[in-house]
Amino acid sequence: MKTYVIHYTPLFDRRRNIEILLKELNLEAEFITKFDKEKLDLKDKKFLQSPYIWIKEIKEIKDVLINNIIYNKNISIKSKIYWYLIKNSKNLFFPKSFKFRKLNPAEISLSLKHYIALKKIELSNEPGLIIEDDVLLDTNTKDLLNKASKLCYENFDYIDLGGGCNLPLFHADNPYKNDKRFTCLDIPRSRTTAAYILNPKTAKLLSNGLFPISLPIDWKYQNLFIKNKLKVAWAVPPAFIHGSEKLFKSSIR
């Protein structure tokens, strides 16, 4: 299986961690190091961001983003009521967290690095694995990875293996009948982009849709999942541990 590591070059500790992880999983990987944030020319026209496109794409995924909050088990009753009101406001009220903002250089860099990996998988003839440089092994990583690779041949377009952000399952989501460690999503949804496997056809759809760069990449994927009606599954629990929540400081914020 072709594996691509999204890596920010200055973070040597992350590279050492990933090299150990790859060895334990017996995976050969290509590190994607182009487009570090310091090397971007943010005056380039292709990085100009449109408030109009932001608002348009946010409206297309707003209900999913809000349900991610409402169905979170850790949310307070007060917050749940607030987000229910926003959900039913028919876009009359747009919360501050959904309003247009310019992506920072790290967010743009991350999208570009994923784009390179997607293009490489698009040109291959088999599903490929993309992992970010902060993921950690879990006890079930190898087994879930092997199973996800097989499922991505025939059953699913995209399988999230990295988890993160404590995003909830929805009521209509169901465990995959042949392996309950994977959940079939009624509405295709992204989590983070920490670790995922996808087939070449899906890699082409995502790479073609990434531009213009308009949203953080996990939200952009969410938009593209819905537009293309992709068959998406989540490993539950995830196959990898999200290191920026456990060990490493986030390099995006």
Buried (B, 14 or more C-beta within 10 A) or exposed (E): BBBBBBBBBEBEEBBEBBEEBBEEBEBEBBBBBEBBBEEBEEEEEEBEBEEEBBBEBBEEBBEBBBBBBBBBEEBEEEEBEBBEEBBEEEEEEBBEEBEBEEBBBBBBBBBBBBBBBBBBBBEEEEBBBBBBBBBBBBEBBBEBBEBBBEBBEEBBBBBBBBBBBEBBBBEEBEBBEEBEBBBBBEBBBBBBBBBBBBBBEBBBBBBBBBEBBBBBBBBBBBBBBBBBEBBBBBBBEBBBBBBBBEEBEEBBE
